[in-house]
Amino acid sequence: MTSITQAPISTAAKVLTVLLTIVGVIHLIDFIFYGQALRNVIAGIACALMAYGTYKNGLGKEVRDQQARYASLIGGALFVVYLAIRVLA
């Protein structure tokens, strides 16, 4: 397992990966301990998928891992669903 400091991605991608991971963990902790709102699970999963995609592919236009690209796209779609639930509910 390669650590984030040794990953073959840019510094900006590393920062985004760590940031998305932290935000995802915060949403999952919020779900587990403070309210069990479905939107928190959706946001946590969305951030985790986007962090995985960023870790595997970085921020460039080239796609090294097609599964990671799909994970990022699904994570982005789930985050839009989270925002819609939060605003409309």
Order of alpha helices (4+ residues) and beta strands (2+ residues): alpha-alpha-alpha
